[in-house]
Amino acid sequence: MNIAANLFDAHSIVGDLGLIGVLAIIFAETGLLVGLAFPGDSLLFIAGVAASGSGAAILGGASLDPVALFIGAPIVAVIGSQVGYWFGAKYGRKLFSRPDGRFFTQSKVEATEKWLNKYGTGKALVLARFIPFVRTLINPLAGIVGVPAKKFMFWNVLGAIIWTQGIIGLGYLLGEKLEGSVDKYLLPVVGLIIIVSVVPVAIEFFREWSTRKHHS
């Protein structure tokens, strides 16, 4: 394991830190505010490629145990989110009172709060998994606003499974078909993931806009 790996680059995390590094970053991104700086969807996708049969060939020798990855990823995603929820419930608003920095801003906090209020606990927690920064901030925010622990746990587990298994599975399946450098596929795939994940949000927005227009 290379401790000098670039923690902001998914390829470097997979190649230099291996499975332990991948799982640690997933935990940090979902459980700690420092996770705002880490790659999320791109890390899961490249990890899935590395777990495929031909992944090592296109990732410069990097490979991951597919069984350990598919089992470990949702577990650490659930634990990370529970830690974030616990911090929010225990420390409350002062957890979000820090000044704006390179990655953390009050505008992100406000956007996440609107997300939770607008779509409700279940939909918000599941869809948030696919939205950068929202998936980090929504867990402590859920603790702050007092989302019931059992309700949070249910949607946390469901969202973690859909997020990790979906994106890792996509990388795993495509890993058998990709040729050349994986980097040229990374941006389009992550972009597609984000677009697909916000479709329900766009539909909800359109319905709300139509309702308002009808009643105006």
Backbone as a chain_set.jsonl record, in Angstrom:
{"seq": "MNIAANLFDAHSIVGDLGLIGVLAIIFAETGLLVGLAFPGDSLLFIAGVAASGSGAAILGGASLDPVALFIGAPIVAVIGSQVGYWFGAKYGRKLFSRPDGRFFTQSKVEATEKWLNKYGTGKALVLARFIPFVRTLINPLAGIVGVPAKKFMFWNVLGAIIWTQGIIGLGYLLGEKLEGSVDKYLLPVVGLIIIVSVVPVAIEFFREWSTRKHHS", "coords": {"N": [[0.845, -1.203, 0.0], [0.596, 2.155, -0.887], [1.203, 4.94, 0.88], [1.441, 7.449, -0.014], [-0.427, 8.057, -1.835], [-2.664, 9.86, -4.025], [-5.309, 11.249, -2.553], [-7.445, 12.481, -3.668], [-7.888, 11.541, -6.129], [-9.448, 9.101, -7.933], [-8.37, 6.948, -9.409], [-5.769, 6.783, -8.416], [-6.279, 6.144, -5.735], [-7.418, 3.573, -5.928], [-5.347, 2.174, -7.263], [-3.053, 2.588, -5.631], [-3.769, 2.338, -2.913], [-5.529, 0.233, -2.735], [-8.061, -2.197, -1.752], [-8.6, -1.62, 0.994], [-8.07, 1.117, 1.093], [-10.039, 2.095, -0.684], [-12.423, 1.412, 0.676], [-12.054, 2.897, 3.008], [-12.149, 5.535, 2.063], [-14.762, 5.656, 1.079], [-16.14, 5.392, 3.496], [-15.26, 7.759, 4.803], [-16.254, 9.726, 3.087], [-18.979, 9.518, 3.366], [-19.37, 9.738, 6.073], [-17.851, 11.744, 7.358], [-17.162, 15.245, 7.468], [-14.899, 15.982, 6.117], [-14.988, 14.371, 3.99], [-16.157, 15.673, 1.881], [-14.277, 16.432, 0.062], [-13.43, 14.214, -1.29], [-13.405, 11.781, -4.021], [-16.408, 10.247, -5.248], [-18.643, 8.841, -6.837], [-16.964, 8.335, -9.049], [-14.894, 6.917, -7.849], [-16.175, 4.555, -6.993], [-16.928, 3.538, -9.485], [-14.429, 3.085, -10.81], [-13.336, 1.316, -8.987], [-15.055, -0.821, -9.393], [-14.357, -1.485, -12.026], [-11.719, -2.292, -11.546], [-12.208, -4.604, -10.172], [-13.107, -6.325, -12.045], [-12.553, -8.943, -14.519], [-10.728, -8.132, -16.542], [-9.844, -5.792, -15.552], [-7.363, -5.101, -14.338], [-5.626, -4.941, -16.481], [-6.254, -2.576, -17.83], [-5.931, -0.714, -15.921], [-3.351, -0.382, -15.21], [-2.365, -2.55, -13.77], [-3.729, -2.553, -11.379], [-5.954, -4.198, -9.236], [-8.903, -5.536, -7.671], [-10.456, -7.527, -5.133], [-13.422, -8.903, -6.083], [-15.587, -10.0, -4.553], [-15.061, -9.17, -1.902], [-15.171, -6.422, -2.317], [-17.833, -5.914, -3.25], [-19.259, -6.727, -1.025], [-18.112, -5.305, 1.099], [-18.287, -2.534, 0.427], [-21.077, -1.488, 0.59], [-21.442, -1.9, 3.323], [-19.527, -0.246, 4.672], [-20.429, 2.176, 3.701], [-22.942, 2.39, 4.872], [-22.207, 2.385, 7.61], [-20.614, 4.691, 7.687], [-22.496, 6.711, 7.1], [-24.162, 6.424, 9.292], [-22.462, 7.246, 11.311], [-22.149, 9.935, 10.579], [-24.799, 10.791, 10.972], [-25.011, 10.391, 13.74], [-23.122, 12.255, 14.701], [-24.412, 14.604, 13.912], [-26.788, 14.451, 15.436], [-25.739, 14.556, 18.004], [-24.04, 16.832, 18.22], [-25.349, 18.864, 16.913], [-26.336, 22.023, 15.469], [-23.916, 23.439, 15.654], [-22.074, 21.898, 14.442], [-22.229, 22.553, 11.799], [-21.387, 25.135, 11.727], [-18.959, 26.073, 10.927], [-16.634, 28.223, 9.153], [-16.704, 29.205, 5.629], [-14.84, 27.209, 3.371], [-12.47, 25.708, 1.102], [-13.838, 23.441, 0.229], [-16.03, 23.13, 1.932], [-18.954, 24.952, 2.353], [-21.355, 27.386, 3.428], [-23.456, 27.676, 1.69], [-23.707, 25.155, 0.55], [-24.622, 23.742, 2.72], [-27.127, 24.95, 3.086], [-28.346, 24.242, 0.654], [-28.453, 21.462, 0.931], [-30.139, 21.234, 3.139], [-32.529, 22.253, 2.095], [-32.968, 20.278, 0.232], [-33.518, 18.012, 1.845], [-35.811, 18.871, 3.196], [-37.582, 19.298, 1.078], [-37.93, 16.861, -0.344], [-38.409, 14.917, 1.515], [-37.604, 12.349, 3.958], [-37.064, 9.595, 3.013], [-36.891, 9.616, 0.054], [-35.042, 11.689, -0.211], [-32.704, 10.755, 1.117], [-32.0, 8.495, -0.382], [-31.688, 9.454, -3.073], [-29.747, 11.365, -2.564], [-27.394, 9.982, -2.322], [-26.291, 9.914, -4.83], [-25.53, 12.447, -5.442], [-22.956, 14.732, -5.463], [-21.461, 16.158, -2.553], [-23.978, 16.554, -1.299], [-24.527, 13.964, -0.416], [-22.721, 13.745, 1.629], [-23.307, 15.787, 3.502], [-25.988, 15.424, 4.162], [-26.399, 13.4, 6.023], [-25.404, 14.114, 8.726], [-27.125, 16.298, 8.901], [-29.643, 15.125, 8.94], [-29.56, 14.006, 11.458], [-29.447, 16.342, 12.959], [-31.955, 17.58, 12.511], [-33.586, 15.776, 13.645], [-34.529, 13.323, 12.489], [-36.131, 10.232, 12.916], [-34.303, 7.521, 14.383], [-34.631, 4.785, 13.557], [-36.0, 5.084, 11.172], [-34.142, 6.552, 9.689], [-32.062, 4.661, 9.574], [-33.225, 2.591, 8.005], [-33.625, 3.832, 5.416], [-31.059, 4.644, 4.979], [-29.615, 2.233, 4.741], [-30.903, 1.136, 2.472], [-30.356, 3.115, 0.519], [-27.539, 3.022, 0.499], [-27.017, 0.449, -0.48], [-28.18, 0.535, -3.07], [-26.675, 2.611, -4.232], [-23.862, 1.832, -4.005], [-23.8, -0.85, -5.045], [-24.972, -0.468, -7.518], [-23.268, 1.373, -8.986], [-20.69, 0.255, -8.694], [-21.261, -2.216, -9.816], [-21.823, -1.437, -12.459], [-19.286, -0.532, -13.274], [-17.92, -2.945, -13.011], [-19.159, -4.62, -14.921], [-18.71, -3.163, -17.304], [-15.992, -3.178, -17.246], [-15.154, -5.498, -18.411], [-15.379, -4.953, -21.049], [-14.143, -2.592, -21.77], [-11.542, -0.806, -23.464], [-8.147, 0.252, -23.704], [-7.311, 3.306, -21.972], [-9.003, 3.792, -18.903], [-9.712, 6.277, -18.14], [-10.824, 7.883, -20.175], [-13.391, 7.044, -20.292], [-14.423, 7.681, -17.875], [-15.444, 10.335, -17.138], [-17.777, 10.654, -18.878], [-19.341, 8.463, -17.937], [-19.704, 8.981, -15.16], [-20.995, 11.419, -15.416], [-23.345, 10.555, -16.688], [-24.424, 8.974, -14.656], [-25.021, 10.902, -12.708], [-26.873, 12.46, -14.125], [-28.968, 10.617, -14.558], [-29.66, 10.169, -11.912], [-30.726, 12.595, -11.122], [-33.008, 12.834, -12.57], [-35.512, 12.01, -11.343], [-35.752, 14.164, -9.568], [-35.966, 16.32, -11.332], [-38.391, 15.673, -12.566], [-40.097, 15.894, -10.375], [-39.818, 18.605, -9.851], [-40.896, 19.681, -12.192], [-43.557, 18.826, -11.986], [-44.344, 20.221, -9.712], [-44.063, 22.833, -10.629], [-45.949, 22.825, -12.692], [-48.289, 22.461, -11.207], [-48.385, 24.802, -9.68], [-48.624, 26.661, -11.719], [-51.072, 25.955, -12.756], [-52.778, 26.601, -10.668], [-52.432, 29.266, -10.433]], "CA": [[0.0, 0.0, 0.0], [1.366, 3.391, -1.006], [0.547, 5.959, 1.69], [1.586, 8.735, -0.684], [-1.44, 8.114, -2.891], [-3.465, 11.077, -4.132], [-6.624, 10.905, -2.011], [-8.485, 13.175, -4.425], [-7.924, 10.926, -7.452], [-9.991, 7.757, -7.781], [-7.436, 5.976, -9.98], [-4.659, 6.659, -7.477], [-6.755, 5.445, -4.54], [-7.564, 2.153, -6.249], [-4.058, 1.587, -7.617], [-2.033, 2.692, -4.586], [-4.262, 1.972, -1.589], [-6.233, -1.03, -2.8], [-9.41, -2.344, -1.202], [-8.702, -0.912, 2.274], [-8.149, 2.536, 0.774], [-11.348, 2.363, -1.281], [-13.435, 1.348, 1.728], [-11.814, 4.006, 3.935], [-12.622, 6.765, 1.435], [-16.23, 5.588, 1.07], [-16.56, 5.708, 4.861], [-14.989, 9.172, 5.09], [-17.11, 10.597, 2.287], [-20.359, 9.455, 3.847], [-19.462, 9.921, 7.513], [-17.077, 12.854, 7.888], [-17.242, 16.43, 6.616], [-13.714, 16.007, 5.259], [-15.333, 13.584, 2.814], [-16.583, 16.553, 0.791], [-13.178, 16.602, -0.885], [-13.057, 12.947, -1.896], [-14.235, 11.318, -5.147], [-17.421, 9.302, -4.804], [-19.11, 7.996, -7.933], [-15.836, 7.915, -9.876], [-14.159, 5.897, -7.103], [-16.937, 3.306, -7.064], [-16.87, 3.024, -10.851], [-13.093, 2.556, -11.08], [-13.191, 0.128, -8.145], [-15.757, -1.891, -10.094], [-13.508, -1.89, -13.16], [-10.571, -3.012, -10.997], [-12.66, -5.914, -9.693], [-13.468, -7.159, -13.196], [-11.495, -9.83, -14.983], [-9.718, -7.445, -17.343], [-9.604, -4.483, -14.963], [-5.947, -4.851, -14.081], [-4.935, -4.626, -17.732], [-6.494, -1.192, -18.24], [-5.662, 0.164, -14.776], [-1.941, -0.444, -14.868], [-2.087, -3.62, -12.819], [-4.57, -2.455, -10.185], [-7.086, -5.128, -9.216], [-9.544, -5.68, -6.365], [-11.254, -8.737, -4.923], [-14.81, -8.489, -6.314], [-16.472, -10.403, -3.457], [-14.808, -8.271, -0.773], [-15.614, -5.084, -2.692], [-19.298, -5.852, -3.303], [-19.782, -6.881, 0.333], [-17.573, -4.281, 1.987], [-18.669, -1.162, 0.077], [-22.314, -1.034, 1.229], [-21.308, -1.929, 4.787], [-18.847, 0.97, 5.144], [-21.291, 3.314, 3.353], [-23.961, 2.445, 5.923], [-21.564, 2.785, 8.867], [-20.216, 6.084, 7.56], [-23.685, 7.555, 7.208], [-24.636, 6.372, 10.679], [-21.554, 8.102, 12.079], [-22.547, 11.306, 10.27], [-26.081, 11.021, 11.65], [-24.728, 10.48, 15.168], [-22.48, 13.546, 14.936], [-25.434, 15.634, 13.803], [-27.695, 14.36, 16.581], [-25.029, 14.868, 19.246], [-23.433, 18.158, 18.254], [-26.311, 19.832, 16.413], [-26.026, 23.065, 14.49], [-22.533, 23.916, 15.708], [-21.306, 21.074, 13.509], [-22.273, 23.221, 10.507], [-21.122, 26.561, 11.916], [-17.609, 26.409, 10.491], [-16.623, 29.184, 8.038], [-16.517, 28.66, 4.293], [-13.496, 26.82, 2.978], [-12.375, 25.303, -0.302], [-14.848, 22.43, -0.074], [-17.204, 23.331, 2.779], [-19.537, 26.29, 2.3], [-22.691, 27.471, 3.996], [-24.426, 27.502, 0.605], [-23.922, 23.72, 0.411], [-25.46, 23.352, 3.848], [-28.482, 25.422, 2.794], [-28.878, 23.43, -0.442], [-28.747, 20.14, 1.469], [-31.305, 21.367, 4.006], [-33.687, 22.376, 1.213], [-33.131, 18.951, -0.368], [-34.16, 17.144, 2.821], [-37.155, 19.375, 3.466], [-38.419, 19.236, -0.115], [-38.219, 15.518, -0.83], [-38.712, 13.986, 2.589], [-36.475, 11.524, 4.399], [-36.744, 8.461, 2.163], [-36.426, 9.997, -1.278], [-33.861, 12.543, -0.084], [-31.534, 9.969, 1.491], [-31.621, 7.604, -1.481], [-31.18, 10.249, -4.195], [-28.554, 12.101, -2.138], [-26.215, 9.139, -2.536], [-25.741, 10.118, -6.163], [-25.252, 13.863, -5.643], [-21.767, 15.165, -4.72], [-21.565, 17.007, -1.368], [-25.242, 16.303, -0.599], [-24.446, 12.669, 0.249], [-21.913, 13.916, 2.837], [-23.931, 16.694, 4.462], [-27.368, 15.084, 4.53], [-26.435, 12.485, 7.169], [-25.461, 14.881, 9.98], [-28.307, 17.163, 8.903], [-30.762, 14.288, 9.373], [-29.449, 13.923, 12.907], [-29.739, 17.655, 13.52], [-33.391, 17.889, 12.455], [-34.315, 14.797, 14.434], [-35.118, 12.186, 11.779], [-36.095, 9.06, 13.797], [-33.148, 6.66, 14.127], [-35.012, 3.595, 12.788], [-36.341, 5.532, 9.823], [-32.879, 6.881, 9.025], [-31.344, 3.422, 9.323], [-33.84, 1.883, 6.875], [-33.328, 4.496, 4.154], [-29.603, 4.655, 4.851], [-29.222, 0.919, 4.214], [-31.405, 1.01, 1.103], [-29.593, 4.008, -0.342], [-26.162, 2.539, 0.397], [-26.998, -0.724, -1.359], [-28.454, 0.967, -4.443], [-25.547, 3.433, -4.702], [-22.615, 1.086, -4.174], [-23.937, -1.999, -5.933], [-25.283, 0.011, -8.861], [-22.123, 1.97, -9.686], [-19.636, -0.761, -8.758], [-21.708, -3.208, -10.797], [-21.633, -0.863, -13.791], [-17.856, -0.599, -13.564], [-17.541, -4.353, -13.133], [-19.64, -5.127, -16.21], [-18.013, -2.469, -18.392], [-14.572, -3.507, -17.179], [-14.887, -6.61, -19.326], [-15.521, -4.504, -22.428], [-13.365, -1.378, -22.033], [-10.212, -0.945, -24.062], [-7.337, 1.453, -23.535], [-7.351, 3.939, -20.661], [-10.342, 3.933, -18.327], [-9.976, 7.697, -17.88], [-11.663, 8.486, -21.205], [-14.772, 6.624, -20.045], [-14.823, 8.052, -16.524], [-16.292, 11.531, -17.09], [-19.109, 10.379, -19.423], [-20.1, 7.534, -17.096], [-20.105, 9.692, -13.949], [-21.997, 12.391, -15.842], [-24.59, 9.82, -16.924], [-24.941, 8.572, -13.351], [-25.602, 12.087, -12.075], [-28.057, 12.839, -14.889], [-30.026, 9.65, -14.255], [-30.087, 10.316, -10.519], [-31.496, 13.825, -10.913], [-34.251, 12.781, -13.339], [-36.687, 12.101, -10.452], [-35.822, 15.52, -9.039], [-36.471, 17.167, -12.407], [-39.811, 15.354, -12.726], [-40.786, 16.481, -9.223], [-39.812, 20.055, -10.051], [-41.842, 19.988, -13.27], [-44.899, 18.633, -11.444], [-44.628, 21.337, -8.813], [-44.21, 24.027, -11.468], [-47.227, 22.7, -13.386], [-49.346, 22.657, -10.221], [-48.426, 26.219, -9.355], [-49.117, 27.372, -12.901], [-52.5, 25.625, -12.898], [-53.542, 27.266, -9.612], [-52.176, 30.715, -10.432]], "C": [[0.87, 1.239, 0.0], [0.653, 4.52, -0.271], [0.65, 7.336, 1.067], [0.568, 8.9, -1.801], [-2.182, 9.444, -2.852], [-4.889, 10.742, -3.711], [-7.768, 11.587, -2.737], [-8.645, 12.592, -5.83], [-8.337, 9.465, -7.313], [-9.019, 6.686, -8.277], [-6.285, 5.713, -9.018], [-5.068, 5.893, -6.226], [-6.834, 3.946, -4.789], [-6.206, 1.504, -6.477], [-3.059, 1.538, -6.473], [-2.489, 2.193, -3.221], [-5.051, 0.668, -1.567], [-7.587, -1.013, -2.114], [-9.591, -1.555, 0.099], [-8.833, 0.587, 2.034], [-9.505, 2.925, 0.213], [-12.423, 2.408, -0.199], [-13.281, 2.504, 2.713], [-12.335, 5.319, 3.364], [-14.15, 6.793, 1.372], [-16.768, 5.946, 2.451], [-16.404, 7.193, 5.148], [-15.945, 10.082, 4.335], [-18.538, 10.616, 2.812], [-20.482, 9.796, 5.328], [-18.789, 11.143, 8.086], [-17.144, 14.038, 6.932], [-16.032, 16.543, 5.703], [-13.976, 15.239, 3.968], [-15.835, 14.409, 1.654], [-15.529, 16.647, -0.3], [-12.875, 15.343, -1.684], [-13.953, 12.583, -3.09], [-15.246, 10.298, -4.646], [-17.819, 8.353, -5.903], [-17.948, 7.472, -8.768], [-15.019, 6.835, -9.178], [-14.866, 4.558, -7.175], [-16.84, 2.684, -8.459], [-15.513, 2.389, -11.147], [-12.822, 1.323, -10.218], [-13.886, -1.07, -8.798], [-14.97, -2.407, -11.284], [-12.339, -2.731, -12.658], [-10.941, -4.405, -10.504], [-13.024, -6.858, -10.834], [-12.278, -7.983, -13.667], [-10.383, -9.131, -15.732], [-9.353, -6.079, -16.771], [-8.139, -4.152, -14.79], [-5.208, -4.41, -15.335], [-5.1, -3.163, -18.128], [-6.279, -0.201, -17.105], [-4.217, 0.059, -14.313], [-1.611, -1.475, -13.81], [-2.94, -3.594, -11.572], [-5.736, -3.43, -10.281], [-7.612, -5.249, -7.792], [-10.327, -6.984, -6.311], [-12.725, -8.36, -5.075], [-15.751, -8.825, -5.169], [-16.318, -9.452, -2.27], [-15.308, -6.868, -1.07], [-17.129, -4.965, -2.644], [-19.925, -5.996, -1.913], [-19.367, -5.703, 1.218], [-18.087, -2.883, 1.718], [-19.987, -0.715, 0.713], [-22.229, -1.0, 2.75], [-20.656, -0.644, 5.289], [-19.659, 2.216, 4.801], [-22.385, 3.494, 4.4], [-23.354, 2.949, 7.227], [-21.168, 4.262, 8.823], [-21.384, 7.032, 7.738], [-24.24, 7.57, 8.627], [-23.755, 7.241, 11.584], [-21.896, 9.572, 11.851], [-23.832, 11.69, 10.977], [-25.864, 11.219, 13.148], [-24.085, 11.818, 15.52], [-23.513, 14.671, 14.898], [-26.361, 15.652, 14.999], [-27.031, 14.815, 17.869], [-24.56, 16.323, 19.321], [-24.291, 19.245, 17.617], [-25.751, 20.846, 15.44], [-24.577, 23.523, 14.511], [-21.609, 23.093, 14.812], [-21.209, 21.749, 12.151], [-21.928, 24.709, 10.595], [-19.742, 26.998, 11.445], [-17.669, 27.373, 9.305], [-16.395, 28.494, 6.7], [-15.048, 28.337, 4.034], [-13.514, 26.407, 1.519], [-13.498, 24.35, -0.677], [-16.136, 22.637, 0.716], [-17.679, 24.771, 2.676], [-20.932, 26.259, 2.902], [-23.77, 27.304, 2.926], [-24.72, 26.025, 0.367], [-24.809, 23.197, 1.535], [-26.922, 23.724, 3.575], [-29.129, 24.576, 1.693], [-29.273, 22.039, 0.05], [-29.99, 20.17, 2.348], [-32.586, 21.485, 3.179], [-34.013, 21.026, 0.582], [-33.916, 18.04, 0.576], [-35.6, 17.574, 3.072], [-38.099, 19.158, 2.288], [-38.849, 17.817, -0.457], [-38.512, 14.5, 0.262], [-37.568, 13.027, 2.845], [-36.099, 10.436, 3.403], [-36.154, 8.835, 0.828], [-35.136, 10.798, -1.198], [-32.609, 11.725, 0.205], [-31.071, 9.056, 0.367], [-31.012, 8.397, -2.635], [-29.895, 10.983, -3.837], [-27.286, 11.292, -2.348], [-25.524, 9.436, -3.862], [-25.357, 11.57, -6.436], [-24.044, 14.271, -4.818], [-22.12, 16.211, -3.673], [-22.867, 16.786, -0.606], [-25.146, 14.988, 0.169], [-23.586, 12.73, 1.523], [-22.662, 14.699, 3.905], [-25.301, 16.234, 4.955], [-27.439, 14.188, 5.76], [-26.389, 13.229, 8.508], [-26.677, 15.791, 10.05], [-29.538, 16.389, 9.356], [-30.749, 14.113, 10.884], [-29.82, 15.22, 13.585], [-31.237, 17.919, 13.579], [-34.24, 16.824, 13.135], [-35.043, 13.727, 13.662], [-35.039, 10.961, 12.69], [-35.005, 8.07, 13.392], [-33.496, 5.442, 13.269], [-35.338, 3.954, 11.341], [-35.08, 5.867, 9.04], [-32.123, 5.613, 8.654], [-31.905, 2.685, 8.099], [-33.442, 2.508, 5.544], [-31.824, 4.604, 3.911], [-29.118, 3.349, 4.227], [-29.66, 0.768, 2.76], [-30.593, 1.874, 0.14], [-28.172, 3.535, -0.553], [-26.057, 1.354, -0.559], [-27.195, -0.318, -2.814], [-27.25, 1.702, -5.017], [-24.305, 2.594, -4.991], [-22.758, -0.053, -5.183], [-24.213, -1.565, -7.373], [-24.057, 0.497, -9.61], [-20.961, 0.989, -9.775], [-20.001, -1.813, -9.8], [-21.541, -2.722, -12.217], [-20.167, -0.921, -14.194], [-17.389, -2.024, -13.787], [-17.943, -4.92, -14.489], [-18.904, -4.485, -17.385], [-16.532, -2.792, -18.408], [-14.192, -4.64, -18.115], [-14.874, -6.164, -20.787], [-14.639, -3.304, -22.778], [-12.014, -1.705, -22.639], [-9.461, 0.367, -23.891], [-7.455, 1.998, -22.128], [-8.786, 4.093, -20.183], [-10.717, 5.403, -18.164], [-10.906, 8.32, -18.915], [-13.128, 8.101, -21.054], [-15.321, 7.218, -18.753], [-15.797, 9.226, -16.488], [-17.68, 11.285, -17.692], [-19.965, 9.479, -18.53], [-20.598, 8.231, -15.833], [-21.171, 10.736, -14.278], [-23.346, 11.74, -16.065], [-25.24, 9.413, -15.609], [-25.65, 9.744, -12.67], [-26.89, 12.497, -12.784], [-29.231, 11.919, -14.562], [-30.564, 9.852, -12.846], [-30.921, 11.565, -10.294], [-32.785, 13.852, -11.739], [-35.481, 12.821, -12.43], [-36.871, 13.495, -9.866], [-36.411, 16.466, -10.079], [-37.96, 16.939, -12.629], [-40.624, 15.988, -11.608], [-40.898, 17.995, -9.378], [-40.843, 20.458, -11.104], [-43.288, 19.853, -12.78], [-45.293, 19.795, -10.543], [-44.867, 22.621, -9.598], [-45.56, 24.008, -12.189], [-48.389, 22.962, -12.45], [-49.507, 24.131, -9.879], [-49.017, 27.036, -10.512], [-50.62, 27.171, -13.055], [-53.349, 26.402, -11.893], [-53.334, 28.774, -9.586], [-53.224, 31.462, -11.28]], "O": [[1.788, 1.353, 0.811], [-0.38, 5.007, -0.732], [0.03, 8.287, 1.544], [0.7, 9.801, -2.629], [-2.314, 10.072, -1.802], [-5.599, 10.032, -4.424], [-8.935, 11.308, -2.46], [-9.442, 13.089, -6.625], [-7.654, 8.683, -6.651], [-8.863, 5.642, -7.644], [-5.874, 4.569, -8.825], [-4.296, 5.084, -5.711], [-6.379, 3.146, -3.972], [-5.933, 0.422, -5.957], [-2.304, 0.574, -6.345], [-1.678, 1.679, -2.45], [-5.225, 0.064, -0.509], [-8.185, 0.045, -1.918], [-10.614, -0.896, 0.288], [-9.624, 1.254, 2.7], [-10.062, 3.958, 0.583], [-13.236, 3.332, -0.162], [-14.279, 3.036, 3.2], [-12.902, 6.131, 4.096], [-14.762, 7.839, 1.589], [-17.728, 6.706, 2.573], [-17.32, 7.821, 5.68], [-16.399, 11.092, 4.872], [-19.226, 11.632, 2.707], [-21.576, 10.111, 5.799], [-19.117, 11.555, 9.199], [-17.179, 13.852, 5.716], [-16.122, 17.135, 4.627], [-13.276, 15.429, 2.973], [-15.932, 13.899, 0.538], [-15.852, 16.911, -1.458], [-12.132, 15.402, -2.664], [-15.104, 13.013, -3.167], [-14.959, 9.558, -3.705], [-17.395, 7.197, -5.919], [-17.939, 6.304, -9.155], [-14.503, 5.931, -9.835], [-14.225, 3.53, -7.395], [-16.692, 1.471, -8.601], [-15.451, 1.279, -11.675], [-12.156, 0.389, -10.664], [-13.376, -2.189, -8.761], [-14.916, -3.613, -11.528], [-12.0, -3.753, -13.256], [-10.085, -5.287, -10.426], [-13.227, -8.052, -10.615], [-11.141, -7.745, -13.259], [-9.215, -9.489, -15.582], [-8.645, -5.3, -17.409], [-7.72, -3.029, -15.07], [-4.279, -3.605, -15.267], [-4.185, -2.572, -18.701], [-6.426, 1.007, -17.293], [-3.898, 0.373, -13.167], [-0.674, -1.291, -13.034], [-2.882, -4.529, -10.773], [-6.427, -3.477, -11.299], [-6.865, -5.086, -6.827], [-10.802, -7.478, -7.334], [-13.236, -7.574, -4.278], [-16.627, -8.026, -4.839], [-17.306, -8.986, -1.702], [-15.815, -6.19, -0.176], [-17.658, -4.019, -2.06], [-20.997, -5.449, -1.655], [-20.171, -5.175, 1.986], [-18.307, -2.114, 2.654], [-20.021, 0.35, 1.329], [-22.869, -0.168, 3.393], [-21.159, -0.017, 6.221], [-19.594, 3.211, 5.523], [-22.717, 4.62, 4.77], [-23.913, 3.833, 7.876], [-21.36, 4.994, 9.795], [-21.278, 8.036, 8.442], [-24.726, 8.595, 9.105], [-24.249, 7.889, 12.507], [-21.933, 10.362, 12.794], [-23.943, 12.789, 11.52], [-26.462, 12.108, 13.754], [-24.451, 12.444, 16.514], [-23.496, 15.573, 15.736], [-26.69, 16.715, 15.525], [-27.686, 15.396, 18.734], [-24.673, 16.964, 20.366], [-23.992, 20.429, 17.766], [-24.818, 20.566, 14.688], [-24.057, 23.955, 13.482], [-20.51, 23.527, 14.468], [-20.234, 21.552, 11.426], [-22.153, 25.456, 9.643], [-19.395, 28.174, 11.554], [-18.631, 27.354, 8.537], [-15.95, 27.347, 6.646], [-14.146, 29.081, 4.421], [-14.454, 26.714, 0.786], [-14.051, 24.437, -1.773], [-17.221, 22.347, 0.212], [-16.903, 25.703, 2.885], [-21.605, 25.228, 2.885], [-24.872, 26.843, 3.222], [-25.845, 25.667, 0.021], [-25.643, 22.317, 1.323], [-27.832, 22.926, 3.801], [-30.308, 24.233, 1.778], [-30.299, 21.498, -0.361], [-30.804, 19.247, 2.311], [-33.607, 20.888, 3.52], [-35.181, 20.673, 0.416], [-34.865, 17.376, 0.158], [-36.5, 16.738, 3.152], [-39.28, 18.867, 2.48], [-40.003, 17.589, -0.821], [-38.83, 13.348, -0.032], [-36.658, 12.912, 2.024], [-34.943, 10.354, 2.988], [-35.042, 8.422, 0.496], [-34.237, 10.614, -2.018], [-31.561, 11.968, -0.394], [-29.869, 8.863, 0.185], [-29.937, 8.05, -3.123], [-29.045, 11.203, -4.7], [-26.212, 11.864, -2.532], [-24.317, 9.234, -4.001], [-24.908, 11.895, -7.535], [-24.085, 14.175, -3.591], [-22.989, 17.054, -3.899], [-22.864, 16.826, 0.625], [-25.634, 14.902, 1.296], [-23.707, 11.869, 2.394], [-22.655, 14.323, 5.077], [-25.727, 16.613, 6.046], [-28.442, 14.21, 6.474], [-27.253, 12.999, 9.354], [-27.208, 16.034, 11.134], [-30.384, 16.927, 10.072], [-31.803, 14.076, 11.518], [-30.432, 15.219, 14.653], [-31.739, 18.425, 14.582], [-35.463, 16.944, 13.199], [-36.083, 13.25, 14.117], [-33.958, 10.67, 13.202], [-34.805, 7.81, 12.206], [-32.747, 5.098, 12.355], [-34.997, 3.223, 10.412], [-34.957, 5.511, 7.868], [-31.602, 5.502, 7.545], [-31.143, 2.212, 7.256], [-32.976, 1.811, 4.643], [-31.376, 4.651, 2.765], [-28.31, 3.358, 3.299], [-28.882, 0.325, 1.916], [-30.191, 1.413, -0.928], [-27.646, 3.632, -1.661], [-25.119, 1.268, -1.351], [-26.462, -0.772, -3.692], [-26.849, 1.452, -6.153], [-23.761, 2.642, -6.094], [-21.924, -0.199, -6.077], [-23.757, -2.2, -8.323], [-23.821, 0.086, -10.746], [-20.312, 0.895, -10.817], [-19.149, -2.25, -10.574], [-21.161, -3.495, -13.097], [-19.839, -1.309, -15.315], [-16.554, -2.281, -14.655], [-17.159, -5.619, -15.131], [-18.521, -5.164, -18.338], [-15.882, -2.696, -19.449], [-13.047, -4.733, -18.559], [-14.416, -6.9, -21.661], [-14.411, -3.029, -23.956], [-11.424, -2.749, -22.36], [-10.049, 1.448, -23.927], [-7.676, 1.237, -21.185], [-9.673, 4.473, -20.949], [-11.897, 5.739, -18.063], [-11.7, 9.198, -18.575], [-14.007, 8.751, -21.619], [-16.534, 7.257, -18.55], [-16.86, 9.128, -15.875], [-18.677, 11.667, -17.08], [-21.166, 9.704, -18.382], [-21.766, 8.099, -15.467], [-22.127, 10.921, -13.524], [-24.377, 12.293, -15.683], [-26.459, 9.495, -15.461], [-26.743, 9.589, -12.125], [-27.88, 12.839, -12.136], [-30.346, 12.381, -14.319], [-31.765, 9.724, -12.605], [-31.74, 11.602, -9.376], [-33.571, 14.792, -11.622], [-36.411, 13.582, -12.702], [-37.998, 13.957, -9.686], [-37.248, 17.309, -9.758], [-38.71, 17.889, -12.854], [-41.695, 16.547, -11.844], [-41.934, 18.589, -9.077], [-41.566, 21.44, -10.939], [-44.141, 20.672, -13.123], [-46.419, 20.29, -10.598], [-45.762, 23.401, -9.273], [-46.234, 25.033, -12.288], [-49.365, 23.606, -12.833], [-50.623, 24.644, -9.798], [-49.797, 27.966, -10.307], [-51.348, 28.089, -13.432], [-54.471, 26.811, -12.192], [-53.979, 29.481, -8.812], [-53.167, 32.686, -11.394]]}, "num_chains": 1, "name": "protein.A"}
